[in-house]
Structure formats: structure tokens, C-alpha cells
Amino acid sequence: MAKKPLSERKTVIGWSEHVDFPDWRVFRLSAKVDTGARTSALHVEDFELLPQGRVRFKVVVDSGNPGACAPVTAAISRWGRVRSSNGAYSMRCFVKTRVRIGPVEKEIEISLVSRERMAYRMLLGRQALGRDFLVYVGKRRVATRDAGPRTKRPEP
């Protein structure tokens, strides 16, 4: 039996995609795919440590509208030392949550950090990509072309 080509076994994504965090009710967040980064990073604001290994923060869902935030409370999965693109090390808080990129939904670990000066507030690293994706570096939004709301409001 012949093996399927690699492109048929993996979801093809571009160098930039929209990602969804269903557990946090955050949708269509722009993310840069970075195969040079091991871990993923998410820009958050109002970071606050809570008792019992939890953290509270806000996800800015639209960089053009700082008031468009989604409040999140999550369990801390670990603290880890991360080297940034400029070579400096820092300790970061990591959380786990489900992410949806195109048709693929999986749990990933994300470091929480300030990326306010960066063009993309979300960085998807190799660990999040795993063996599920093939990155087409010449295109963006290959798997997530459709438009839709960035957050869903809870139903009354």
C-alpha cells in the first residue's frame, strides 16, 4: 500500500494564521508561525497571580483596539526560563489550553508575556505545531481564510 504524500497527512498552514482558543472564547487571533521558536508565546495584559496555582490575565484580541480584551483565568502548568529573540533570558508563566488552527484542535502550552511592541501578539512555536502541520512559508492564512468575530459573547 502506497503512503500518502506528506502534504495529505498534515494540515498546511501559512507563516501567519488565525487561531482560536475555544476554552477562553477567543477567536481569530492573529498568530505568527515561528519554526525557530521552541515554545509559543501570547501577549497578555493585567497579569495577576492567584492562589492555588492559578493566574488571571487579559488577552488583547485586536491590537488596533486595546479595549477589546477577553478576561481569562487559568491554571499555571509551569514556570520556565525562556530566551527571547534578542538573547535575553526571563522566567515566564506557562498555561495550557485548547487551540484550533484550521481543522486541527489540540492542547498546547503557551508562555504569557508582553509582546505589545511586536507585530503579532501570538507566536506559535514548534511544540504547538508538533507533527500536525506543514508550514507553507510563502503564504499566510492558508488554513484560516474565513472572516468572523474575534470573541463570542456569552449567551444570556
Secondary structure, DSSP 8 states (H G I E B T S, - for coil): -----HHHHSEEEESEEEEEEGGGTEEEEEEEE-TT-SSEEEEEEEEEEETTTEEEEEEES-TT-TT-EEEEEEEEEEEEEEE-TTS-EEEEEEEEEEEEETTEEEEEEEEEE--TTSS-SEEE-HHHHTTTEEEETT-S-SS------SB-----
